[in-house]
Amino acid sequence: MKSLVIDAAASFMHIAAKNDGFKAFLSLDLGQKQSQKLLPAIDYVLSQLDLKPTELDYTALTSGPGTFTGLRLAFSALKAIELASGVPIYGVPSLDAYAFPFSSFDGLVVSVIDAKKDQFFAAIYENGREISAAEDTSVEKVAAKLDKSKKILLTGPDAAVFAEELKKCDASLDITVYSSQPLPAESLFSIAEKMIEEKKSPLQDYDGPVYLRKSEAEIKLESGL
C-alpha cells in the first residue's frame, strides 16, 4: 500500500511514507521550528519514494493525547491532503501506537508521554490489551495500579524519564526500558492497515485531536484571567 504517517504527539516529530515494500522515515526535534518544517518534511519523504499525495491509499497519525501544537499540526496537514485528494485519515491513540511493538511482552506495558507539571499521559497494557485507559496522571497513581509480581516494560518517547521517577516511587518494581525506542511510524502503518482490513471507519471531518488536558488558554478563559 501507499501511505503517509505522522507522529507528532511528543517533542520528537516522526514523518514516514511507504510505497509498497519501500519506506522513508524522517525525525525532527526542532522545537517551535517544527511548525515551519512539517510540510517540507512531508514533501521530502514522499519525494524519496516518487509518491504524490493523490497516489496515497491512506494517511494515519497519532490522534492524542500529546502536545497541543504537534497534534494540531499533524491533523491540519493530513486534513489538507484529504480535502485536496480524498485520501482517508486513520487516527491511532498515541499511547496505543507506542505500546503496539510490545504486544507479546510477558508482563505489563506502560506507555507514557511527559505531560509536564509533574504529570504524565499514561496507559497500561497486558497481552496487547489496554487494562488501564489513558489518563493525565501522576507517577504515584500509575505505580499504585501496577502488579509487583509482574515484569514492567516502559515505552513511549518519555519512558526513560518516567522510569527514573517510578524507581523513586517504588524501588521493588521490576522495570525494563529500552534505550532505543521503536519507530512509532511502523506501528502506525501496521495498525492503520489492520483497521482498513477490518473495515473500520477513517476519521470524519469533525474529528480532531484527543486531549486529556485543557490548554493554558482554555484554563485562563475559564478562570477569567
C-alpha positions as CSV (number, residue, x, y, z in Angstrom):
1,M,0.0,0.0,0.0
2,K,1.0,3.6,-0.4
3,S,0.7,5.7,2.7
4,L,1.9,8.7,4.8
5,V,2.0,8.7,8.6
6,I,2.8,11.3,11.2
7,D,3.5,11.0,14.9
8,A,3.5,14.5,16.5
9,A,2.3,13.6,20.0
10,A,5.6,14.4,21.7
11,S,8.6,16.6,21.3
12,F,10.1,14.5,18.5
13,M,8.0,14.6,15.3
14,H,8.2,11.5,13.1
15,I,7.1,11.5,9.4
16,A,7.2,8.4,7.2
17,A,5.9,7.3,3.9
18,K,5.5,3.8,2.3
19,N,5.3,2.8,-1.3
20,D,4.6,-0.9,-1.2
21,G,7.8,-2.5,0.0
22,F,9.8,0.7,0.2
23,K,9.8,3.2,3.1
24,A,11.2,6.6,4.0
25,F,11.5,8.0,7.6
26,L,12.3,11.4,8.9
27,S,12.5,12.6,12.5
28,L,12.5,16.2,13.7
29,D,13.3,17.7,17.1
30,L,13.4,21.4,16.3
31,G,11.1,22.9,19.0
32,Q,9.0,25.7,17.6
33,K,10.6,25.4,14.2
34,Q,8.7,22.1,13.6
35,S,5.7,24.1,12.6
36,Q,7.7,25.5,9.7
37,K,9.3,22.2,8.8
38,L,6.4,19.8,8.7
39,L,5.1,20.4,5.2
40,P,8.6,20.4,3.7
41,A,9.2,17.1,5.6
42,I,6.1,15.6,4.1
43,D,7.2,16.6,0.7
44,Y,10.7,15.2,1.3
45,V,9.6,11.7,2.4
46,L,7.1,11.4,-0.4
47,S,9.7,12.5,-2.9
48,Q,12.1,9.8,-1.7
49,L,9.6,7.2,-2.9
50,D,8.4,9.1,-6.0
51,L,5.0,9.4,-4.4
52,K,2.4,12.2,-4.9
53,P,-0.4,12.8,-2.4
54,T,-3.0,11.8,-4.9
55,E,-1.5,8.3,-5.1
56,L,-1.8,7.6,-1.4
57,D,-4.2,4.8,-0.2
58,Y,-4.4,6.3,3.3
59,T,-2.7,8.5,5.8
60,A,-2.5,8.0,9.6
61,L,-1.5,9.8,12.7
62,T,-1.2,9.6,16.4
63,S,-4.5,11.2,17.5
64,G,-3.6,12.0,21.1
65,P,-3.0,12.5,23.9
66,G,0.1,14.6,23.3
67,T,1.3,18.1,22.7
68,F,-1.4,20.6,21.7
69,T,0.7,22.2,18.9
70,G,2.1,19.0,17.5
71,L,-1.2,17.2,17.3
72,R,-2.9,20.3,15.7
73,L,-0.1,20.5,13.1
74,A,-0.4,16.8,12.1
75,F,-4.2,17.0,11.8
76,S,-4.1,20.1,9.7
77,A,-1.5,18.7,7.3
78,L,-3.3,15.4,6.8
79,K,-6.8,17.0,6.5
80,A,-5.4,19.3,3.8
81,I,-4.4,16.2,1.9
82,E,-7.8,14.6,2.5
83,L,-9.6,17.7,1.2
84,A,-7.4,18.0,-1.9
85,S,-7.1,14.4,-2.8
86,G,-9.8,12.5,-0.9
87,V,-7.2,10.3,1.0
88,P,-8.8,8.9,4.2
89,I,-7.1,9.6,7.6
90,Y,-6.9,6.9,10.3
91,G,-6.4,8.0,13.9
92,V,-4.4,5.8,16.3
93,P,-4.3,6.7,20.0
94,S,-0.8,7.8,20.7
95,L,-0.2,5.5,23.7
96,D,-1.5,2.5,21.7
97,A,1.0,3.2,18.9
98,Y,3.9,3.3,21.4
99,A,2.7,0.1,23.1
100,F,2.0,-1.9,19.9
101,P,5.5,-3.3,19.3
102,F,5.4,-5.0,22.8
103,S,2.0,-6.7,22.4
104,S,3.6,-10.1,23.2
105,F,5.6,-8.9,26.2
106,D,5.3,-11.2,29.2
107,G,4.2,-8.7,31.7
108,L,2.7,-5.2,31.9
109,V,3.5,-2.5,29.3
110,V,3.2,1.1,30.5
111,S,3.1,3.7,27.6
112,V,3.9,7.2,28.6
113,I,4.3,10.8,27.4
114,D,5.6,13.6,29.6
115,A,2.7,16.0,30.1
116,K,4.9,18.4,32.2
117,K,4.0,19.9,35.6
118,D,4.9,16.5,37.2
119,Q,2.2,14.7,35.2
120,F,2.3,12.1,32.5
121,F,-0.1,10.8,29.9
122,A,-0.1,7.1,30.6
123,A,-1.9,3.9,29.8
124,I,-1.3,0.3,30.9
125,Y,-1.5,-2.8,28.7
126,E,-1.2,-6.6,29.1
127,N,-1.1,-9.1,26.3
128,G,-1.7,-6.4,23.8
129,R,-4.9,-5.3,25.5
130,E,-5.4,-2.0,27.3
131,I,-6.2,-2.6,31.0
132,S,-6.0,1.0,32.3
133,A,-7.1,3.7,29.9
134,A,-5.1,6.8,29.0
135,E,-5.0,9.4,31.8
136,D,-3.4,12.6,32.6
137,T,-1.9,11.3,35.8
138,S,1.0,11.1,38.3
139,V,3.8,8.6,38.7
140,E,2.4,7.6,42.1
141,K,-1.1,6.8,40.7
142,V,0.4,4.7,37.9
143,A,2.6,2.8,40.5
144,A,-0.5,2.0,42.6
145,K,-2.0,0.2,39.6
146,L,0.9,-2.0,38.9
147,D,1.2,-5.6,39.9
148,K,4.5,-6.0,41.6
149,S,4.6,-9.7,40.8
150,K,4.9,-8.9,37.0
151,K,7.6,-7.6,34.8
152,I,7.0,-4.0,33.7
153,L,8.2,-2.6,30.4
154,L,8.1,1.2,29.9
155,T,7.7,2.5,26.4
156,G,7.0,5.8,24.7
157,P,9.1,8.9,24.0
158,D,9.5,9.7,27.7
159,A,9.9,6.2,29.1
160,A,13.3,6.9,30.5
161,V,12.2,9.9,32.4
162,F,9.2,8.1,33.7
163,A,11.4,5.1,34.8
164,E,13.6,7.3,37.0
165,E,10.5,8.7,38.8
166,L,8.9,5.3,39.1
167,K,12.0,3.8,40.7
168,K,12.0,6.6,43.3
169,C,8.3,5.8,43.9
170,D,8.7,2.1,44.3
171,A,12.2,0.5,44.0
172,S,10.8,-3.0,44.2
173,L,9.2,-2.9,40.7
174,D,10.9,-5.0,38.0
175,I,11.3,-2.3,35.3
176,T,12.7,-2.6,31.8
177,V,13.3,0.4,29.5
178,Y,14.9,0.1,26.1
179,S,17.4,3.0,25.3
180,S,16.3,2.9,21.7
181,Q,12.5,3.0,21.3
182,P,10.8,1.5,18.2
183,L,9.8,3.9,15.4
184,P,6.2,4.9,16.0
185,A,5.7,5.2,12.3
186,E,6.0,1.4,11.9
187,S,3.2,1.0,14.4
188,L,1.0,3.5,12.6
189,F,1.5,1.6,9.3
190,S,0.5,-1.7,10.9
191,I,-2.4,-0.5,13.0
192,A,-3.9,1.6,10.2
193,E,-3.7,-1.3,7.7
194,K,-5.4,-3.6,10.2
195,M,-8.1,-1.0,10.6
196,I,-8.6,-0.9,6.9
197,E,-8.7,-4.7,6.7
198,E,-11.3,-4.8,9.4
199,K,-13.3,-2.1,7.5
200,K,-13.1,0.4,10.4
201,S,-14.1,4.0,9.6
202,P,-11.4,6.6,9.0
203,L,-11.6,9.9,10.8
204,Q,-14.6,12.1,9.9
205,D,-14.5,15.8,9.1
206,Y,-15.4,16.8,12.7
207,D,-12.8,14.5,14.3
208,G,-9.9,16.3,15.9
209,P,-7.1,15.5,18.4
210,V,-7.9,13.8,21.6
211,Y,-6.8,16.0,24.5
212,L,-6.7,14.8,28.1
213,R,-5.9,18.3,29.5
214,K,-7.2,21.7,28.8
215,S,-4.9,24.2,27.1
216,E,-3.5,27.1,29.0
217,A,-5.7,29.4,27.0
218,E,-8.8,27.4,28.0
219,I,-7.8,27.4,31.7
220,K,-7.3,31.2,31.6
221,L,-10.6,31.8,29.8
222,E,-12.5,29.7,32.4
223,S,-10.8,31.4,35.3
224,G,-11.5,34.9,33.8
225,L,-7.8,35.8,33.5
